[in-house]
Amino acid sequence: MDTPDHPPENARPAALFAQAGEAAGAALASLLTRSPVALAVWDTELRCVWVNDALEEYDGIPREHRLGRRAREALPGDSAAAEALMRRVLETGRSLTGRPYGVPEGTGSGHAGTLSAGFLRLDDADGRALGVCLVVLPVRDGRRARDRTAVVSEAGTRIGTTLDVMRTAQELADFTVPLIADYVTVDLTEAVRLGEEPLARLGRSGGRVPTFRRAGRASVHAGAPESLWTAGEVVYVPEASPFMQVLSTGRPLLEPLMDTSSPGTWLDSDPSRAAKIREFGMHSLMILPVHARGVLLGVAVFVRTVNPVPFDDGDRVLAEELVSRAALSLDNARRYTRERATALALQRSLLPRRVSGGTAMDVVARYLPADAEDSVGGDWFDVIGLPHGRVAMVVGDVTGHGVKAAATMGLLRTAVRTLADLDLPPGELLTRLDRTFTRLIDEEDTAGDGVYEPSALGATCLYAVYDPATRRCAAALAGHPPPAVVRPGGRAEFPDLPHGPPLGLGMTYETAGLDLPAGTLIALYTDGLVETRDEDIDVGMRRVGNALARTGLSLDDLCSAAIGTLPGGAPDDDVTLLLARALP
């Protein structure tokens, strides 16, 4: 290859050594040239500008065939993957170690499969990147084990970063390409994707092959053209295939050299896969079951194409460790998905299907679950008809998330309805509700074996009663934000009501009165609407108040306008909003 812009000698890196002084630079260059550690320097265009003698001894590639050339033209084995790693180091500045340096058999170097590569960025005195240094060392058994431990440790920070099964599967695929393979797929059972209980055993279920969907894929080729299916699509699993062998036995399959030419193989009945195998030169295969806590979650497939070195037992062991780590994250994500769906279904079943203010008020309500990892919480709302045309409105919030919070919310909502039948003033009703909640905490704190376990339960509540005969509204707060009141043609106000503590502290609560002339809007809400990670509650209250003061909008539109003010469009916590307007 003619590379006139890149001289065929170790001249260009002189600037790297010159900063140390002429004499010291010459000594440093001499030391590195004669070092038993194999070294090569690549500039910011990822062309080789310097190499010592040891690297040729390791991989058999002469200096003149390497200088001035890109990594994919000047390195053995999976050179495209090595260049991708160099580019990552150049862009991020983060060093990478313990990567296999593939030297195929027949090079005469005697180091096939026994070398480990590291990549580090070289910077000038101002921190600007000068290039990337490749360091290659022989791998001894102890070093191989340490390198594997380092890789698995790094995987812990990059696989399972969320409670999303599809993203976790993709993270596994991304991490293992090109670290282990040139092409990786992760297929999960449909039950895992939906958060349902997966197969209790490996293999068939009721005589049928379980449904798998493509959850993750990665390749050294842009866009993963080797893949027959995109993310979320159903994957065809032939009955007579190594995939079924892995599903049935629960053991990984290692096929160092794939037999794709002999007739009578399983590929005869799967021409689409066979065509991809031939097109991309797939020559080495590993299929690993993805299972955790005794249940099947899916399968992970590792393939080598551009890397000529076949998979070996060392590759299998490393892949098993990475898949096992990912499997625990996948199972946690599956369990979370199931609990979230259960909690959301429970919460929706406990909330009123519709609300009505009778002849006294127009009423609408909205509930919006958090679009975050903690998910469904214990928000609730209710509108209760009382004697003499009066209307009770209540909004509450149980701390925590999941099934327990939703169940506690249901108990409190039932208790409020029972106490409302006694026609108590709001302050007295919350005082009795506090006693009810205290009993719930006591029952929660004492486990079945008599062991005392402090509870994390907490709850807030706002209870208000509107009387259309007097145009007065009586209200009481238990650790809850005050209501917003918008009189006709006016601005939103937040009345200074007595702020009682949250429920469960054994306190009493006061009742305060408000005037609500005809046409006046009152808004009850939970803190998820007005308080975010980046915004104080006072700022959120002004934001929502401005939206509620808009004229000419229906209650439904006002609900949408208020919720639409949330920064980023998705709440950090559950959001409940109850709007009521006094009728003439």
C-alpha positions, 0 to 999 in steps of 0.5 A, spaced: 500 500 500 502 506 498 502 511 503 506 517 501 503 521 507 506 516 512 513 515 512 515 508 513 520 509 519 519 511 526 520 518 525 513 521 526 512 520 534 519 524 535 514 529 537 512 525 543 518 524 546 521 531 544 517 534 550 522 530 555 528 533 552 533 531 547 537 526 551 531 524 555 527 523 549 532 519 545 533 514 551 526 513 552 525 512 545 531 507 545 528 504 551 521 503 548 524 500 542 528 494 545 522 493 550 520 486 551 513 489 551 510 490 544 508 497 543 505 501 537 503 508 537 497 510 532 495 517 531 489 521 531 487 518 524 488 511 527 494 510 522 500 506 525 506 511 526 511 507 531 512 500 533 517 496 536 520 490 535 517 486 540 510 486 536 513 483 530 515 477 534 508 476 537 504 477 531 509 476 525 507 482 521 513 486 519 514 494 521 514 496 513 507 492 513 504 496 519 507 503 519 502 508 515 496 503 515 490 503 519 489 498 524 484 494 520 490 493 515 496 492 520 493 488 525 492 480 525 485 477 527 479 481 529 482 488 526 476 491 525 474 490 532 481 493 535 480 499 530 473 500 534 476 499 540 482 504 539 476 509 536 472 509 543 479 510 547 481 516 543 474 519 543 473 517 551 480 517 554 478 511 558 483 506 557 481 499 556 485 492 558 485 485 558 482 485 550 484 478 547 489 479 541 488 474 536 494 471 532 491 465 528 495 459 528 500 458 522 503 465 523 510 462 526 510 466 532 508 461 537 503 466 540 496 464 537 491 465 542 496 467 548 496 475 548 492 480 551 492 487 548 491 494 552 489 501 549 491 507 552 490 515 549 496 519 549 495 526 551 499 532 550 501 537 556 494 541 555 490 534 555 489 534 547 489 527 544 496 525 540 494 518 539 493 511 542 498 506 544 497 499 543 500 494 549 501 487 547 503 482 553 503 474 553 497 471 557 499 466 563 493 463 566 493 467 572 493 473 568 488 471 564 484 470 570 485 477 572 483 480 566 477 476 566 475 478 573 476 485 570 472 484 564 466 482 569 467 487 573 466 492 568 460 489 565 457 490 572 457 498 570 454 497 563 449 491 563 443 492 567 443 499 568 435 500 568 429 495 570 427 495 562 428 487 559 429 490 552 435 495 554 438 490 559 439 485 553 441 490 548 447 492 553 449 485 554 450 485 546 453 491 546 458 489 551 460 483 548 461 486 541 467 486 539 470 483 546 468 476 545 464 476 538 463 479 532 456 478 532 451 477 538 444 476 539 439 476 545 432 473 544 428 473 550 421 469 551 415 472 550 413 471 558 419 475 560 418 481 555 411 482 558 413 481 565 410 474 566 412 468 569 417 464 565 418 457 564 419 453 570 424 448 566 428 449 560 425 446 553 418 445 551 412 448 554 406 443 553 409 440 547 411 447 544 417 451 543 416 457 547 415 464 543 422 468 543 423 475 541 429 479 539 431 483 545 438 485 543 443 485 537 450 487 536 455 487 530 462 489 528 458 491 522 453 497 522 446 496 523 447 488 524 446 486 517 447 479 519 440 479 523 434 476 520 430 480 525 429 487 529 428 488 536 421 486 538 420 481 532 418 474 533 424 469 532 424 463 528 427 457 532 427 450 528 425 444 532 432 440 529 437 446 531 442 447 536 438 452 539 433 447 541 439 443 544 441 448 549 433 449 551 432 442 552 439 441 556 440 447 559 447 447 557 451 451 553 453 449 546 460 451 543 462 449 536 469 452 535 468 450 527 461 451 524 460 445 519 456 449 514 458 445 508 455 438 509 448 436 507 443 433 512 445 438 517 439 443 521 441 448 516 437 444 510 431 446 513 433 453 515 435 456 508 435 464 511 440 462 516 444 458 512 444 464 507 446 469 512 452 464 515 455 464 508 454 471 506 458 473 512 463 467 513 460 465 520 465 460 522 465 459 530 459 459 534 457 459 542 449 458 544 448 460 551 442 459 555 440 465 559 437 463 566 436 465 573 433 463 579 431 456 576 427 459 570 429 460 563 429 467 560 432 466 553 438 464 549 444 468 547 448 467 541 455 469 539 458 468 532 465 470 529 466 472 522 471 477 521 475 474 527 479 468 524 480 465 531 475 460 533 472 460 540 475 456 545 473 454 553 476 460 555 471 464 551 465 460 553 467 461 561 467 469 560 461 469 556 457 464 561 460 469 566 457 475 563 450 472 561 449 470 568 450 477 570 446 479 565 441 474 567 440 476 574 439 483 571 434 481 566 430 477 572 430 483 576 427 487 570 422 482 569 419 481 576 419 489 576 415 489 570 410 484 573 410 488 580 409 494 576 403 491 572 400 488 578 400 495 582 397 499 576 392 494 575 390 494 583 391 501 583 386 503 577 381 498 580 381 501 587 380 508 584 373 511 582 371 509 575 368 516 574 366 522 579 360 526 580 359 533 584 351 532 583 348 538 582 353 542 586 359 542 582 362 540 576 368 535 577 373 531 573 379 528 575 386 525 572 391 520 575 398 519 571 403 514 574 410 516 574 414 514 568 420 512 572 423 506 575 419 506 581 413 506 578 406 506 581 405 509 588 399 510 592 396 516 590 388 516 590 382 521 589 375 520 591 368 525 590 363 523 595 356 525 595 353 527 602 346 529 605 343 536 603 346 536 596 353 537 599 360 534 596 366 531 599 372 531 595 379 528 597 386 527 595 391 523 598 398 520 597 401 514 600 409 514 600 412 508 597 411 504 590 408 498 588 403 493 590 404 495 598 403 502 597 397 501 592 394 496 597 394 501 603 391 506 598 385 502 597 384 501 605 385 509 606 380 510 601 375 505 604 376 508 611 375 515 608 368 513 605 366 510 611 368 516 616 364 520 611 358 517 612 358 519 619 358 526 616 364 529 620 367 535 620 374 535 615 378 536 621 375 530 626 375 526 620 382 526 619 383 525 626 380 519 626 383 517 619 390 518 623 388 513 628 386 508 623 393 509 619 396 508 626 393 501 626 395 499 619 402 501 621 402 497 627 400 491 624 405 492 618 411 493 623 410 487 627 411 481 622 408 474 623 414 471 627 413 477 632 419 481 630 419 488 630 420 491 623 420 499 623 415 501 617 416 506 612 409 507 610 407 514 611 401 518 608 398 525 607 391 527 605 386 533 604 379 532 605 374 538 603 366 539 604 363 544 599 356 546 601 352 549 595 347 552 600 352 557 603 357 557 598 362 555 603 367 549 603 370 546 609 377 543 609 383 540 613 390 538 611 394 532 613 401 533 611 398 535 604 399 541 599 393 546 600 388 546 594 388 552 589 382 556 588 381 560 582 375 565 582 371 567 576 376 572 572 381 572 578 388 569 579 390 562 582 390 563 590 393 557 595 389 559 601 393 559 608 390 553 611 392 550 618 397 545 616 397 538 620 402 533 620 402 527 615 397 521 618 400 516 623 403 521 628 397 521 633 395 528 632 389 532 631 387 536 625 383 543 624 378 545 620 378 551 616 373 555 611 373 558 604 368 562 600 367 558 593 362 563 589 359 560 583 364 559 578 369 558 583 374 553 581 378 549 586 383 544 585 386 538 589 392 535 587 398 531 590 405 533 590 407 529 584 404 535 580 408 541 583 414 538 586 420 535 581 427 533 582 429 540 579 424 544 582 422 547 589 414 546 591 413 553 591 415 554 583 411 548 581 405 551 585 406 557 581 407 553 575 400 550 576 396 556 578 398 559 572 395 554 568 389 553 572 387 561 571 387 560 564 380 562 562 375 559 557 377 552 558 373 546 560 375 542 566 378 537 562 382 542 558 384 545 564 387 538 567 391 537 561 394 544 561 396 543 568 399 536 567 402 539 561 406 544 565 411 538 568 418 539 566 420 534 561 413 531 560 413 525 565 412 526 572 418 523 577 412 521 582 405 519 581 400 525 579 393 526 581 389 532 580 382 533 582 378 539 579 371 542 581 367 548 579 361 551 583 355 551 579 350 557 579 
